[in-house]
Amino acid sequence: MIKKKIVIATGGTGGHVFPAYSLANYLKNKSFNVKLTSDERGSIYLKKYNNLNLIKIIATPLIKTNIIKLFYSFLIISFSIIKSLIILIFDRPSLILGMGGYSSFPICFAAFILRIKFIIYENNLIIGKANKYLLPFAKKIFVSYKELEGISEKYEDKVVEVGNIVREEIINSNNLNDDTNKFESLNILVLGGSQAARIFADEFPQIFKKLKDSKIKIKIYQQCHKNQNAQLTQFYKKAQIDFEIFNFTSNIINYYSKSNLVITRSGASVLGELVNFKIPFISIPLPTSADNHQYKNAVFYSKKGYGNFLEEKDIKNKLYDLIVSTFNDKLMLNSFLLNQRQHSDKDIFENLNRQIEKILNEKN
């Protein structure tokens, strides 16, 4: 039996890359020959996975700040589209899946030129720019939630709600640390990637010291950049706070298992993981996120009763009180966990496989 070829286009942040890898791994175990494309930044997250058929493509957003940058970014995008055309001509797949972000644009646009079916995926609550440009040409847009904003009425028939594409090990995990009555201490996990590390490292330590001085037993697991390791280590040792500093890790489930409260940015991928793993969280939207999509994510997940959120400008004045009230209010914690338990993306990959087969079997 000849396996059907699928290309999954991803890149950029871990929020795009990890779901793409999980999907690729699942489809490989089905009846598909899978290749991944990624930019240099996204490929960093995939270094440890030697079972991938990975193709690197240069990618950049369309930068409009000045005419020189606009011209340069246009050249890069054009070059990437040409490279994508060559890749697809010589290894013509049956379907392309674009995982969102500018890194997936060249392959998807090349697929449109060559009349190859392609699907786009959007896990935020407002459609991203790249996906918005691609939507008129896409066969379907898979979305995490039907509440997605920014889609014109004429394209509503393309929308298919599939759920959150998150790592299989998280979907299949059995978190045993979700009984709030056993929360005798605060085990706080701080997730700070490239868009959070600096301000989180600057602002949070003093707040955590205040928690300790208030006689709350705490342990901190904090993700940061390597150049912040010494700064944080020195502070926590001096403050006599139990801590563990880590940089990028592909084994984030290890830290999820140790924690009973997470403070994170409001990327759709990480919030989807936390809901599936069943951990209360405080999300802090990145104020400069495109179209303020992280704020929309934070509000949506808060209204669903999955966790709290706080704007970045309120960190100094409100984060301490929010942590204390979240920890002390067992009714609130139990409410978060109850709502999270009622949500599950366990069927996500079966749903995707079914939808993909359906699209492949369509005549046009």
C-alpha positions as CSV (number, residue, x, y, z in Angstrom):
1,M,0.0,0.0,0.0
2,I,1.4,3.4,-1.0
3,K,1.3,5.9,1.8
4,K,-0.2,9.2,1.1
5,K,2.2,12.1,1.4
6,I,1.5,15.0,3.8
7,V,3.6,18.1,4.5
8,I,3.1,19.9,7.9
9,A,4.3,23.5,7.7
10,T,5.4,25.0,11.1
11,G,8.1,27.1,12.7
12,G,8.6,30.1,15.0
13,T,7.6,29.4,18.6
14,G,7.1,26.2,20.5
15,G,3.4,26.9,20.5
16,H,3.4,26.2,16.7
17,V,6.1,23.6,16.6
18,F,5.1,21.1,19.4
19,P,1.6,20.6,18.1
20,A,3.0,20.1,14.6
21,Y,5.4,17.5,15.9
22,S,2.7,15.6,17.8
23,L,0.5,15.6,14.7
24,A,3.3,14.4,12.5
25,N,4.2,11.6,14.9
26,Y,0.5,10.5,15.0
27,L,0.0,10.6,11.3
28,K,3.3,8.7,10.7
29,N,1.8,5.8,12.7
30,K,-1.3,5.9,10.4
31,S,-1.2,5.5,6.7
32,F,0.8,8.7,5.9
33,N,4.3,9.6,4.7
34,V,4.9,12.8,6.7
35,K,7.4,15.7,6.2
36,L,7.8,18.8,8.4
37,T,8.9,22.2,7.2
38,S,10.2,24.8,9.7
39,D,12.3,27.9,9.9
40,E,15.6,28.0,11.8
41,R,13.9,29.3,15.0
42,G,11.3,26.5,15.0
43,S,13.9,23.8,14.2
44,I,15.7,24.5,17.5
45,Y,12.7,22.9,19.3
46,L,13.0,19.7,17.1
47,K,16.8,19.0,17.6
48,K,16.3,16.0,19.8
49,Y,13.7,14.3,17.5
50,N,15.8,12.3,15.0
51,N,12.8,10.5,13.6
52,L,11.6,13.5,11.6
53,N,11.9,14.2,7.9
54,L,12.5,17.9,8.4
55,I,13.1,20.6,5.7
56,K,14.2,24.0,6.7
57,I,12.8,27.1,5.0
58,I,13.8,30.7,5.7
59,A,10.8,32.7,7.0
60,T,10.0,36.2,8.0
61,P,6.9,38.3,8.6
62,L,6.2,41.2,6.2
63,I,7.9,44.0,8.0
64,K,6.4,47.4,7.3
65,T,8.3,49.7,9.6
66,N,10.3,51.2,6.7
67,I,10.8,50.7,3.0
68,I,14.1,48.9,3.3
69,K,12.8,46.3,5.8
70,L,9.7,45.9,3.7
71,F,11.7,45.2,0.6
72,Y,14.0,42.8,2.4
73,S,11.2,40.8,4.0
74,F,9.4,40.7,0.6
75,L,12.5,39.2,-1.0
76,I,12.9,36.6,1.8
77,I,9.2,35.6,1.4
78,S,9.5,35.4,-2.4
79,F,12.6,33.3,-2.1
80,S,10.9,31.0,0.4
81,I,7.9,30.6,-1.9
82,I,10.1,29.7,-4.8
83,K,12.0,27.1,-2.6
84,S,8.6,25.7,-1.5
85,L,7.5,25.4,-5.1
86,I,10.6,23.4,-5.9
87,I,10.0,21.1,-2.9
88,L,6.4,20.5,-3.8
89,I,7.0,19.9,-7.5
90,F,9.6,17.2,-6.9
91,D,7.8,15.6,-4.0
92,R,4.2,16.3,-4.7
93,P,2.2,15.6,-1.5
94,S,-1.6,14.9,-1.3
95,L,-2.1,17.6,1.4
96,I,-0.5,20.4,3.2
97,L,-1.3,21.4,6.8
98,G,-0.3,24.9,7.8
99,M,0.1,25.2,11.6
100,G,-0.2,29.0,11.7
101,G,2.3,31.8,11.8
102,Y,4.4,33.3,9.1
103,S,6.6,30.3,8.8
104,S,3.8,28.2,7.3
105,F,2.9,30.9,4.7
106,P,5.4,30.0,1.9
107,I,4.5,26.3,1.7
108,C,0.8,26.9,1.9
109,F,0.9,29.7,-0.8
110,A,3.1,27.4,-3.0
111,A,0.4,24.7,-2.5
112,F,-2.2,27.1,-3.8
113,I,-0.2,27.9,-6.9
114,L,0.3,24.2,-7.6
115,R,-3.4,23.4,-6.8
116,I,-2.5,21.1,-3.9
117,K,-5.1,21.0,-1.2
118,F,-4.1,22.6,2.0
119,I,-5.6,23.1,5.5
120,I,-4.7,25.8,8.0
121,Y,-4.9,25.5,11.8
122,E,-5.7,28.3,14.3
123,N,-5.6,27.7,18.0
124,N,-5.9,31.3,19.1
125,L,-9.2,33.1,19.6
126,I,-8.6,35.6,16.8
127,I,-7.3,34.5,13.4
128,G,-3.6,35.3,12.8
129,K,-2.4,37.4,9.9
130,A,-0.8,34.6,7.9
131,N,-3.9,32.4,8.2
132,K,-6.2,35.3,7.3
133,Y,-4.2,35.8,4.1
134,L,-4.4,32.1,3.3
135,L,-8.0,31.5,4.3
136,P,-9.5,32.4,0.9
137,F,-7.4,29.7,-0.8
138,A,-7.5,27.0,2.0
139,K,-9.7,23.9,1.8
140,K,-10.6,24.2,5.5
141,I,-9.5,26.0,8.6
142,F,-9.3,23.8,11.7
143,V,-9.9,25.7,14.9
144,S,-9.5,24.9,18.6
145,Y,-12.8,26.7,19.5
146,K,-15.8,27.9,17.5
147,E,-15.6,31.3,19.2
148,L,-12.7,32.3,16.9
149,E,-12.9,35.9,15.8
150,G,-11.9,37.5,12.5
151,I,-13.4,35.1,9.9
152,S,-15.6,36.7,7.3
153,E,-19.1,35.2,6.9
154,K,-18.4,34.0,3.4
155,Y,-15.7,31.6,4.8
156,E,-17.6,30.2,7.7
157,D,-18.3,27.0,5.9
158,K,-14.6,26.3,5.9
159,V,-14.4,26.3,9.7
160,V,-14.1,22.9,11.5
161,E,-13.8,22.9,15.3
162,V,-11.3,20.1,16.2
163,G,-10.0,21.1,19.6
164,N,-6.5,21.8,20.9
165,I,-3.6,20.0,19.2
166,V,-1.3,19.4,22.2
167,R,1.5,17.0,22.9
168,E,0.3,13.4,23.1
169,E,2.1,12.8,26.4
170,I,0.1,15.6,28.0
171,I,-3.3,14.4,26.6
172,N,-2.5,10.9,27.9
173,S,-1.1,12.0,31.3
174,N,-2.9,11.3,34.5
175,N,-2.2,14.2,36.9
176,L,-2.5,12.9,40.4
177,N,-1.6,16.2,42.0
178,D,-5.0,17.9,41.5
179,D,-6.5,17.6,44.9
180,T,-6.6,21.1,46.4
181,N,-7.2,19.8,49.9
182,K,-3.6,18.4,49.7
183,F,-2.1,21.8,48.7
184,E,0.0,22.4,51.9
185,S,2.5,24.5,49.9
186,L,2.7,26.6,46.7
187,N,4.7,24.9,44.0
188,I,4.8,27.6,41.4
189,L,5.9,26.9,37.9
190,V,6.9,30.1,36.0
191,L,6.9,29.6,32.2
192,G,8.9,32.4,30.6
193,G,10.1,31.8,27.0
194,S,11.4,34.5,24.7
195,Q,8.4,36.7,25.2
196,A,8.3,36.6,29.0
197,A,11.6,35.8,30.5
198,R,13.0,39.2,31.1
199,I,10.0,40.9,32.9
200,F,9.2,37.7,34.8
201,A,12.7,37.4,36.0
202,D,12.8,41.0,37.0
203,E,9.4,41.3,38.7
204,F,8.5,37.9,40.2
205,P,11.4,37.2,42.7
206,Q,10.4,40.1,45.0
207,I,6.8,38.9,44.9
208,F,7.9,35.3,45.8
209,K,10.0,36.7,48.6
210,K,6.9,38.5,50.0
211,L,5.0,35.2,49.8
212,K,7.8,33.5,51.9
213,D,7.9,36.4,54.3
214,S,4.1,35.9,54.8
215,K,4.8,32.4,56.0
216,I,3.6,30.7,52.9
217,K,5.6,27.6,52.1
218,I,6.7,27.9,48.5
219,K,8.9,26.2,45.9
220,I,9.7,27.9,42.6
221,Y,10.3,26.3,39.3
222,Q,11.3,29.1,36.9
223,Q,12.0,28.9,33.2
224,C,14.3,31.7,32.0
225,H,17.1,32.5,29.5
226,K,20.5,31.2,30.3
227,N,21.8,34.7,30.9
228,Q,19.3,35.1,33.7
229,N,20.4,31.9,35.6
230,A,23.0,33.6,37.8
231,Q,20.7,36.6,38.6
232,L,17.8,34.4,39.8
233,T,20.0,31.8,41.5
234,Q,21.7,34.5,43.6
235,F,18.4,36.1,44.6
236,Y,16.6,32.9,45.6
237,K,19.6,31.6,47.6
238,K,19.9,34.9,49.5
239,A,16.1,34.9,50.1
240,Q,16.3,31.3,51.2
241,I,13.6,30.3,48.8
242,D,13.5,26.7,47.6
243,F,13.9,26.9,43.8
244,E,14.9,25.2,40.5
245,I,15.9,27.2,37.5
246,F,15.7,25.7,34.0
247,N,16.0,26.9,30.5
248,F,14.4,25.3,27.4
249,T,13.2,21.7,28.0
250,S,11.2,19.3,25.8
251,N,10.2,17.4,29.0
252,I,7.9,20.1,30.4
253,I,5.5,17.4,31.7
254,N,8.1,16.8,34.4
255,Y,7.6,20.3,35.7
256,Y,3.8,20.2,35.3
257,S,3.8,17.2,37.5
258,K,5.6,19.0,40.3
259,S,3.5,22.1,40.3
260,N,0.1,23.2,41.6
261,L,0.0,26.7,40.2
262,V,1.4,27.9,36.9
263,I,2.2,31.5,35.9
264,T,2.6,31.9,32.2
265,R,2.0,34.0,29.1
266,S,-1.3,33.5,27.4
267,G,-0.3,31.6,24.3
268,A,-3.1,29.3,23.1
269,S,-0.8,26.2,23.0
270,V,0.4,26.4,26.6
271,L,-3.1,27.2,28.0
272,G,-4.4,24.2,26.1
273,E,-1.8,22.1,27.7
274,L,-2.5,23.3,31.2
275,V,-6.2,22.7,30.8
276,N,-5.6,19.2,29.6
277,F,-3.1,18.5,32.3
278,K,-5.4,20.0,35.0
279,I,-3.4,22.7,36.7
280,P,-4.7,26.0,37.9
281,F,-2.9,28.9,36.3
282,I,-2.5,32.7,36.2
283,S,-2.0,33.8,32.6
284,I,-0.4,37.2,31.8
285,P,-1.0,38.2,28.2
286,L,1.9,39.6,26.2
287,P,0.8,43.3,25.6
288,T,2.5,43.4,22.2
289,S,1.1,40.2,20.8
290,A,-0.4,40.6,17.3
291,D,-3.9,41.9,17.3
292,N,-3.8,41.5,21.1
293,H,-4.5,37.8,20.6
294,Q,-3.0,36.8,23.9
295,Y,-5.4,39.0,25.8
296,K,-8.3,37.4,24.0
297,N,-7.0,34.0,24.9
298,A,-6.6,35.0,28.5
299,V,-10.1,36.4,28.8
300,F,-11.6,33.4,27.0
301,Y,-9.9,30.8,29.3
302,S,-10.8,32.9,32.4
303,K,-14.5,33.1,31.4
304,K,-14.4,29.3,30.9
305,G,-13.4,29.1,34.5
306,Y,-10.0,27.4,33.8
307,G,-7.8,29.9,35.6
308,N,-7.2,33.6,36.4
309,F,-5.5,36.2,34.3
310,L,-3.7,39.5,35.0
311,E,-2.5,42.2,32.7
312,E,1.3,42.8,32.7
313,K,0.9,46.4,33.9
314,D,-0.7,45.1,37.1
315,I,2.1,42.6,38.1
316,K,3.7,44.8,40.8
317,N,0.4,45.9,42.4
318,K,-1.8,42.9,42.0
319,L,0.1,39.6,41.4
320,Y,0.9,38.9,45.1
321,D,-2.7,39.3,46.2
322,L,-3.9,37.2,43.3
323,I,-1.6,34.4,44.2
324,V,-2.5,34.5,47.8
325,S,-6.3,34.6,47.1
326,T,-5.9,31.8,44.5
327,F,-4.0,29.6,47.0
328,N,-6.2,30.3,50.0
329,D,-9.6,30.0,48.2
330,K,-10.0,26.2,47.9
331,L,-13.5,26.7,46.5
332,M,-11.9,28.7,43.6
333,L,-9.2,26.1,43.0
334,N,-11.7,23.3,43.1
335,S,-13.9,25.2,40.6
336,F,-10.9,25.6,38.2
337,L,-10.1,21.9,38.4
338,L,-13.7,20.9,38.0
339,N,-14.1,23.0,34.9
340,Q,-10.8,21.6,33.5
341,R,-11.8,18.1,34.2
342,Q,-14.9,18.7,32.0
343,H,-12.7,19.6,29.1
344,S,-10.7,17.0,27.2
345,D,-8.9,16.9,23.9
346,K,-8.2,13.2,24.0
347,D,-10.0,12.6,20.7
348,I,-8.1,15.4,18.9
349,F,-5.9,13.2,16.8
350,E,-8.7,10.8,15.8
351,N,-10.8,13.9,14.9
352,L,-7.9,15.2,12.7
353,N,-7.3,11.9,11.0
354,R,-11.0,11.6,10.2
355,Q,-11.2,15.1,8.8
356,I,-8.0,14.7,6.8
357,E,-9.2,11.4,5.2
358,K,-12.5,13.1,4.4
359,I,-10.7,16.0,2.6
360,L,-8.3,13.7,0.7
361,N,-11.3,11.6,-0.6
362,E,-13.1,14.7,-1.9
363,K,-12.8,15.1,-5.7
364,N,-11.9,18.8,-5.6
